[in-house]
């Protein structure tokens, strides 16, 4: 099954990402339904045309009607959901996710699923600091990176469908990584950056800092406005990889500290030139 306009899609979890998926897919002409805990979120999505219909309880009819189910849940909630309701999934359907860490969920989910149901993991590198369906916006996917994370249990059909989903959302660069490589990359590119932003905001309690700051501080600490429930779970779920990246970062920070302390301007400038050269590769292309 590749993604076509006859593909029936159900979103489980209508928060920021789940709501953004629903908006993007509905805008592309897909039939989208949803299951989430709060009736108010279902009402919000229906009233704004984000979904066709939904349920605040696990509706077996919605699940069995879906060809593709997207789970937008915290890792532990995802595991609990499949453990309790996985048997309700229809053989022949494909499920995917948006989970920020894969090692703690992928193989466990695959082992729990009934025969004929395939789980192909994915991670859209998109989001916002605020959580909740009211902050959802399908524009977050435009030009974003999208990572497909298959295992030996996945089929070419499932992988192709997952790639097609990323393209349909509007993501620009579709990559494929194994579970371990994904979590290692995420530890550096996402989790470490959040750790730095949180630490920086906690490092100074000087009052009225906001009155004196410039754009550099605002840009660097944007992600310090953080969902503590979600990110603390993700940090601990990827503990070993994240700690390795924190150790490497600490070593680089201490080297820069020593350069400043000892007046080693030549090495300081070498680090700055390397930083500048590497940062150029992250600039978004003008065609996005």
C-alpha positions in Angstrom: 0.0 0.0 0.0 1.4 3.3 -1.1 -0.3 6.5 0.0 -3.1 7.5 -2.3 -6.3 9.4 -1.8 -8.2 6.3 -1.0 -5.9 5.6 2.0 -7.9 6.0 5.2 -5.9 7.5 8.0 -6.4 7.6 11.7 -4.4 9.8 14.1 -4.1 8.6 17.7 -3.2 11.6 19.9 -4.3 15.0 18.8 -1.6 17.2 20.3 0.7 19.6 18.4 2.1 17.0 16.1 -1.0 14.9 15.8 -3.1 17.9 15.0 -0.5 19.1 12.4 -0.6 15.7 10.7 -4.4 15.8 10.6 -4.4 19.3 9.1 -1.7 18.5 6.5 -3.3 15.2 5.4 -6.9 16.6 5.3 -5.6 19.6 3.2 -4.2 17.1 0.7 -7.6 15.4 0.4 -7.3 12.4 2.6 -10.0 11.1 4.9 -8.7 11.6 8.4 -10.2 10.4 11.7 -8.8 10.7 15.2 -8.7 9.1 18.6 -7.5 11.1 21.6 -8.3 11.5 25.3 -10.0 14.8 25.3 -13.4 15.4 23.7 -12.5 19.0 23.5 -9.6 18.2 21.1 -12.0 16.1 18.9 -14.5 19.0 18.9 -11.7 21.5 18.1 -10.5 19.4 15.1 -13.9 18.7 13.7 -15.1 22.3 13.9 -12.0 23.4 12.0 -12.2 20.7 9.4 -9.0 19.1 10.5 -10.6 15.6 10.8 -13.8 14.0 9.5 -14.7 12.5 12.8 -13.2 11.2 16.0 -13.6 9.7 19.4 -12.4 10.4 23.0 -12.3 6.6 23.6 -10.6 3.8 21.8 -13.1 3.2 19.0 -12.6 -0.2 17.4 -14.6 0.8 14.3 -12.3 3.8 13.6 -9.2 1.6 14.0 -10.5 -1.2 11.8 -11.5 1.3 9.1 -8.0 2.8 8.9 -5.3 1.7 6.4 -2.7 3.8 8.1 -2.6 4.8 11.8 -0.3 7.5 13.1 0.5 7.4 16.8 1.4 10.8 18.3 1.9 9.7 21.9 4.7 9.8 24.5 6.8 6.7 24.4 5.4 5.1 27.6 1.8 5.9 26.5 2.4 4.4 23.1 3.7 1.2 24.7 0.8 1.0 27.1 -1.7 1.7 24.3 -0.4 -1.1 22.1 -0.2 -3.5 25.1 -3.9 -2.8 25.9 -5.5 -2.2 22.5 -3.1 -3.6 19.9 -5.3 -6.6 19.2 -8.0 -4.3 17.9 -5.8 -3.3 14.9 -6.8 -4.7 11.6 -4.4 -7.2 9.8 -3.1 -5.5 6.7 -3.0 -2.0 8.3 0.3 -0.1 8.8 1.1 2.0 11.9 3.7 4.6 12.3 4.7 7.2 14.9 6.3 10.5 15.7 8.2 9.4 18.8 11.5 11.3 19.4 13.4 8.2 20.7 13.2 4.9 19.0 15.3 2.4 20.9 12.8 2.3 23.8 9.8 1.5 21.6 10.4 0.1 18.1 11.2 -3.5 18.7 8.8 -3.8 21.7 5.9 -2.5 19.6 6.8 -4.8 16.7 6.8 -7.8 19.0 3.4 -6.9 20.6 1.5 -6.4 17.3 -0.9 -9.0 16.0 0.0 -10.9 12.8 -0.4 -8.8 9.7 0.0 -5.4 11.3 3.3 -3.6 10.4 4.9 -0.8 12.5 7.3 1.4 10.6 8.8 4.1 12.8 9.3 7.7 11.7 10.4 11.0 13.1 9.4 14.3 11.5 12.0 16.9 12.6 9.4 19.6 13.2 7.6 21.1 16.1 7.1 24.1 18.3 7.8 25.0 21.9 4.1 25.1 22.8 2.0 21.9 23.1 -1.6 21.1 22.4 -3.8 20.9 19.4 -4.5 24.7 19.4 -0.9 25.2 18.5 -0.9 22.7 15.6 0.0 24.0 12.2 0.8 22.0 9.1 3.3 24.6 8.0 5.8 23.2 10.4 6.5 20.3 7.9 7.4 22.6 5.0 11.0 22.0 4.3 11.5 19.9 7.4 13.6 16.8 7.6 11.9 13.4 8.0 13.6 10.3 9.2 12.3 6.8 8.5 13.6 4.2 11.0 13.1 0.6 9.7 14.2 -2.7 11.3 14.6 -6.1 9.8 10.9 -6.7 10.5 9.8 -4.1 8.0 8.8 -4.7 4.4 9.6 -2.6 1.4 5.9 -1.8 1.1 5.9 -0.4 4.6 9.1 1.6 4.1 7.8 3.1 0.8 4.5 4.1 2.4 6.3 5.8 5.3 8.5 7.8 2.9 5.4 8.7 0.9 3.8 10.0 4.1 6.7 12.3 4.8 6.6 13.7 1.3 2.8 14.2 1.6 3.3 16.2 4.8 5.6 18.5 2.9 8.9 17.4 4.3 11.9 18.2 2.1 14.6 15.6 2.9 13.5 12.0 3.6 16.3 10.0 5.3 16.5 6.4 6.5 18.4 5.5 9.7 18.5 2.3 11.8 17.3 2.6 15.4 20.7 3.0 17.0 21.9 5.6 14.5 18.6 7.6 14.9 18.9 7.8 18.6 22.6 8.8 18.4 21.8 11.6 15.9 18.9 12.8 18.0 20.9 12.9 21.1 23.3 15.4 19.5 21.0 17.4 17.2 18.0 17.7 19.4 18.3 16.6 23.0 21.8 18.1 23.7 20.6 21.4 22.3 17.6 21.4 24.6 20.0 20.6 27.5 22.2 23.5 26.7 19.2 25.9 26.4 17.8 24.7 29.8 21.2 25.0 31.5 21.7 28.5 30.1 18.4 29.7 31.4 19.1 28.2 34.8 22.6 29.6 35.0 21.7 33.2 35.9 18.9 34.6 38.1 19.7 38.2 37.5 16.3 40.1 37.4 15.2 42.0 34.3 17.5 40.2 31.8 14.8 40.4 29.2 15.2 44.2 29.2 18.8 44.0 28.1 19.1 41.0 25.8 19.5 41.0 22.0 18.5 38.5 19.4 21.4 36.1 19.9 20.2 35.2 23.4 16.6 34.9 22.3 17.6 32.6 19.4 19.8 30.4 21.5 17.2 29.9 24.3 14.1 29.6 22.2 13.8 25.9 22.9 14.2 26.5 26.7 10.5 27.1 26.7 10.1 23.3 27.1 7.5 20.6 27.8 9.1 19.2 30.9 6.9 16.1 31.0 7.8 15.0 27.5 11.5 16.0 27.3 12.4 14.6 30.7 11.0 11.2 29.5 12.9 11.5 26.2 16.2 12.4 27.9 15.9 9.3 30.2 14.8 7.0 27.4 18.0 7.9 25.5 20.2 8.3 28.5 23.4 6.6 27.3 23.6 8.3 23.9 22.7 11.7 25.4 25.3 11.4 28.2 28.0 10.6 25.6 27.1 13.7 23.6 27.1 15.8 26.8 30.6 14.5 27.7 31.8 15.5 24.2 30.2 18.9 24.4 31.6 19.5 27.9 35.1 18.7 26.6 34.8 21.2 23.8 33.4 23.8 26.1 36.2 23.3 28.6 38.7 23.6 25.7 37.2 27.0 24.8 37.2 27.9 28.5 41.0 27.1 28.7 41.7 29.2 25.5 40.1 32.2 27.1 41.7 31.6 30.5 45.2 31.2 29.0 44.8 33.7 26.2 45.3 31.1 23.5 43.7 33.3 20.8 45.0 31.2 17.9 43.3 28.0 19.0 40.2 30.0 19.9 40.0 31.4 16.3 40.6 27.9 14.9 37.5 26.7 16.8 35.5 29.6 15.6 36.5 29.1 12.0 35.5 25.4 12.3 32.2 26.4 13.9 31.5 28.8 11.1 32.3 26.4 8.3 30.2 23.6 9.8 27.3 25.9 10.5 27.0 26.9 6.8 25.8 23.3 6.0 22.7 23.9 8.2 21.5 27.0 6.4 18.1 26.2 4.9 18.2 26.2 1.1 16.5 29.1 -0.7 14.3 26.7 -2.7 12.5 25.4 0.5 
